[in-house]
Amino acid sequence: MPKVIDHDQRRSDIIDVTWALIVKGGLEAATMREIASEAGFANGALKHYFPGKDEIIQGTYDRALGMMSEGVATAVGDATGLEALRAIVYASAPLTEEAIVAGRVLLSFWERAMSNDDLHQAYLSHLTSWRGGLRTYIEQGRAAGDIVTSTPDEQLVDEIVLINVGANVMSLIAPHLSTPALLEAQLDAFFERITTA
């Protein structure tokens, strides 16, 4: 009787291996040969599960986003307005070891996306969705009277995105300049500014 192969589990295993290689040595460490070797496949067998490296990177990126999205969804819950904005900003920031590791994968994805239009479009789609959520919570916070700053909504969205992306990069490149405590203080100051007349 032929052996039954769980293709979804195999894809998940390949992503696990790719994740570990990226975290350990960056994107350059996650070669197709190394991924195949670490996953226990013969060279070229990865093509049965992923057409190429970009699709493996996309799958690994999707996992990183999924982890972050789960954390954000749990933190936000049923909240709206300022409470939801605060929850999404803190939950998506690299304040925990798990978030910092996920940021390592994202940084590698951003590098690859610079030269691959499909990956680039995937990130732009995520960015559009993320910004839309931030904008909605800011509008709700203003309507409730909790957000009182005169800074335009779009500028607040830009600030949050730039703080988050910059913090992800700095937590990897110069962690002594972007500790969780320093980032938390920066986020606290941001929220103090937008809620104080």
VONU-453527 format. One record per residue (C-alpha): x, y, z; residue in one letter. Coordinates in steps of 0.001 Angstrom, whole numbers, plus 500000, padded with zeros to 6 digits. Example, Ala and Ser with C-alpha at 12.3 -4.5 7.8 and 13.67 -1.06 7.14 Angstrom:
BEGIN
512300495500507800a;513670498940507140s;
REM end
This chain:
BEGIN
500000500000500000m;501504503371499005p;502496505714501792k;500055508604502312v;501858511943502297i;500373514923504095d;501361517704501670h;500139520497503945d;502265519144506797q;505277518880504475r;504794522522503397r;504539523535507047s;507751521613507847d;509560523351504977i;508416526733506309i;509591525742509824d;513047524985508437v;513144528175506359t;512070530228509387w;514865528744511507a;517475529317508781l;516415532957508291i;516436533643512035v;519874532070512377k;521638533453509321g;519343535726507328g;517886535173503886l;521238534220502373e;521388531207504721a;518041529919503429a;519280528502500126t;517160525874498374m;519922523330498987r;520090524150502708e;516305524148503100i;516085520751501388a;518917519348503501s;517491520600506808e;513991519392505890a;515321515945504966g;514512516156501267f;516575515164498277a;517807518105496213n;515036519296493911g;512261517578495904a;511070520940497282l;509486521626493905k;506772519099494774h;505597521496497494y;506696524967496363f;507464526135492790p;510525528089493940g;512273529972496711k;510051533047496448d;506983530929497227e;508762529474500273i;509688532987501398i;506064534071500863q;504862531166503001g;507341532046505747t;506301535704505582y;502630534675505779d;503428532736508949r;505154535771510495a;502175537941509608l;499800535298510921g;501596535223514279m;501433539001514515m;497801539095513393s;496812536558516051e;498544538618518711g;496863541789517499v;493416540169517288a;493759538837520831t;494943542202522142a;492210544206520380v;489324541836521075g;486065543805520912d;487724547160521600a;487219550192519372t;488642553691519108g;491569554696521316l;491569551418523249e;491793549390520026a;494431551725518562l;496561551375521677r;496162547577521598a;497088547200517916i;500102549502518194v;501588547775521239y;500749544254520018a;502430544810516632s;505563546428518090a;508750544391518712p;508309544367522484l;508674540607523037t;511278538082521966e;508699536367519743e;507855539660517989a;511545540484517511i;512148537067515907v;509124537550513624a;510631540939512705g;513803539137511584r;511725537145509112v;509918540302507968l;513212542103507389l;514365539260505144s;511051539373503308f;511352543130502725w;514806542563501235e;513459539937498827r;510369542029498002a;512592544805496628m;513384542628493620s;510194540551493314n;507000542278492227d;504663539574493586d;506223539752497049l;506256543538496853h;502544543616496021q;501817541177498864a;503462543551501335y;501699546600499882l;498383544773500287s;499169544078503952h;500296547673504437l;497063549030502942t;494985546822505254s;497037547738508328w;496834551460507594r;493076551168507027g;492601549586510445g;494688552283512138l;492719554997510346r;489380553501511453t;490424553339515117y;491740556914515000i;488427558133513530e;486516556256516238q;488778557716518925g;488178561239517651r;484406560676517500a;484452559503521140a;486496562547522174g;489479560463523309d;491880561537520545i;492161565316520580v;495381566126518742t;495215568557515832s;497650566354513890t;495808565028510799p;494717561382510866d;496883560413507903e;499962561830509610q;499175559817512751l;498909556662510626v;502276557502509017d;503871558000512437e;502625554675513762i;503791552770510679v;507205554456510652l;507709553898514388i;506811550225513995n;508953549543510925v;511877551531512329g;511621549734515662a;511635546342513912n;514812547245512036v;516539548810515060m;515661545892517348s;517779543723515024l;520520546119513902i;521125548066517132a;519100546424519919p;520843548508522609h;519299551621520995l;515840550109520677s;515119548080523784t;511522547163524593p;511634549650527482a;512759552512525204l;510160551623522578l;507416551397525183e;508368554861526484a;508216556223522917q;504776554701522356l;503566555997525729d;504712559499524725a;502899559198521373f;499631558303523050f;500070561006525679e;500496563561522886r;497437562531520881i;495138562406523933t;496181565677525569t;494659568963524448a;
REM end
